[in-house]
Structures are given as C-alpha cells and as structure tokens.
Amino acid sequence: MEGIKYLSILILAILMSSSSYALTMERADFGYAKPGDKIVKNILVGADIRDNTYLMDVEGDIADWVSVSPKEIFVEAYHSGTITLVLDVPLDVEGGRYNGLIVASGLKSISSGEGDAGTGYLLQIKSLAKVYVTQNESHLSIPKEKIEALSILELDADPLEAEKGEEVRIDVRVINSGTEDTSGSVFIDVEKEGEAVETLSTDLARLGVAEEKTVSFYLDTSDIGDGYFEIYASAKVTGSGDAPKRYGPVDLFVSGKEYLSGYNIGLISLILLLILILILLYIKRETIKGYVKRKKNYDVKAEIERLTEQEKRLRKAIAEITKKVGTGDELLDYIKNNLKKGHSTDAIEEKLIKHGVSKNKINQAFKRILDDLK
C-alpha cells in the first residue's frame, strides 16, 4: 500500500512541468461514529520535486472536533509524511453528516518562474474530511475494519549538540492509531550519512484506542564517533510483518571534545576534596605548632611565677622557723647539731645571721654551750 502511494506521488511529479509543483494529501473519512466516540486516523502528505515544511489545520463543521499531530511537518522531495488526526465527537451533537477540510500550507514560497527568484506563491492543499454521526446503533450493521496500528506523534532529542561521551535523551510520543487495543515495540535508528551506527528499541505495553504514551531512550555517544547524525523513530505492532514507517529525522551533532560525565566529575570533585583536606590539615598543623609554641612560652612564664611564689612561701617559712630558733633551747639545739656535723663556729654564725638571728643572741648561745661543757 505504501509503495502504491509513493508511486502515485512520483508519477504526479513527473507529469508536472518544471515551473510547477504539486502536493498531495489523502482524504480523511472517519466513517460512522456516535456522540462521545473518539476515532484516530492517519493520512499521508506527499511532495514532488521540492522539500517543504507544511502547517496543518482543520476547517469546516468538524474544525473543533479534530486535533492534528504534528502541527508542522517537513516533507522531503518525492517522499511523504504521516499526520495523525484524532476526532472527538461531542456528546450533545445531533445525528447527520459533518464535513471539514484538512489544510496543509507550505512555509516556503514556490518560484513562479517569472521575474526575481524571490517572487512566487505559497503552496496549499485542502483535503476533504467527513464523519457520519448516528444517534442509534443502526450503523453497527455496517462491518468495520479492525485495525491495529501505532503511530509516532513526536520525536525529540536533548541535547541536539553533544560532546563525545555525553548522554543524549530521546523522547518518542506514540499513539494507538488503530481501532483495537494493541501492543508493540518502538525503535530508534541513529544514522550517519545514510549508514546505521546505532539502534535502540523497547517494548510498548498495551495501549487503548487513541491512547498516547511517551517512551524515553538514552543514547551513549562514546562509541558512535563525532560529526552529524540523523535520528529516526518507528513503531511496530506486535506480530505485524509490515516494515514500520519511520518518523524524522532529528539532527544531532556530536563534537570530538570529551564530555565530563557525572562519573568523571565525581572523580575530579573527590581529588579536589582531598587537596582541600590536605590544605586544611597543613593549616591546622601550623596552627597547632604556633599554639604549642605559645603554650610553651606561657608554661615557662607560669612556672617562673609558680616557683617565685614557692620561693616567697619558703622564705616566709624560713623566717618563721628562724624566729622560733632565735628563742630558748631551740637556738642551742641548732648550734649543737651543726657543731656535731663538723661545721665551724664561724660558718654557723654566718648562716644564723643570714637567717635574721642577731649576733648578740648567737654569742649568748655559744656562751651557754661553753658553760654547759665546763
């Protein structure tokens, strides 16, 4: 079916003259529906000999009922793009046929072949859309085709310019565009100059009719090299033998500069932290050394003060003892003991005078000792 549509676009392009261009678009026949029904339909937009980007819109009776995705689609020359229409029938609508137009308007002006190259006209095409709304079940007697289909609504990558080794997140928005609940797989193809360099895939859980889901992939750019790449997305129903339609591309640029991944940043942060700890340890060590030095000086001073105080107390104690020695038998006993130790009288006298004993008391003491010896 896809081949026939592509061939029809190509034949139409060949039949056109060199100064004219053509755009084709399928009709959107939603068939029968009841109030409150939701119907999803995919249609093809095809271009002939010129690339263009088209803005999509809806006119007519069903303009407020139909949403279009994507709103803006790029179509390469001799190729076609797929847009998805979702029809929501209001609950309060009366039965009958409702018509509309699906409008595709090119953003690039087409040269008319006359005058300046900048002159021309905007390419636009309108395709008929219709739906029959019934208030009863009579339309159920008309057999409906059961279709299992998945369509890509949106493809996005972040960042679009990455450094080598940087992880790129790829988001794909998928919709069940068939008439039955279905499941399948989503694929990501990364290509460089038409050659496949990486393929990613994931299974998709069952989706209800018109149900959407965003699937995320993570592309590691470490092994794909550098340069410009194209990212395509596709979705395939489980068990389907048909090749899935590709959506895209989204352009990705990978530079040759090595990316500082979270792991590398963690290592660098750890190294910087260790260096900081070493600096703090050095500062602390020098601070402690200075403190110890100051502490030592303080201790010496305190020790001197302590010793000085002890000396004062000792001197006071000696004075008190001297006073006691200077009276009565205590002085006599002191002199006798020193004489027994072999000290001379002059040495004993000098020592007593130094401790505050008067010379008169010393002479009296020596005299009493001599008298006791007679």
Order of alpha helices (4+ residues) and beta strands (2+ residues): alpha-beta-beta-beta-beta-beta-beta-beta-beta-beta-beta-beta-beta-beta-beta-beta-beta-beta-alpha-alpha-alpha-alpha
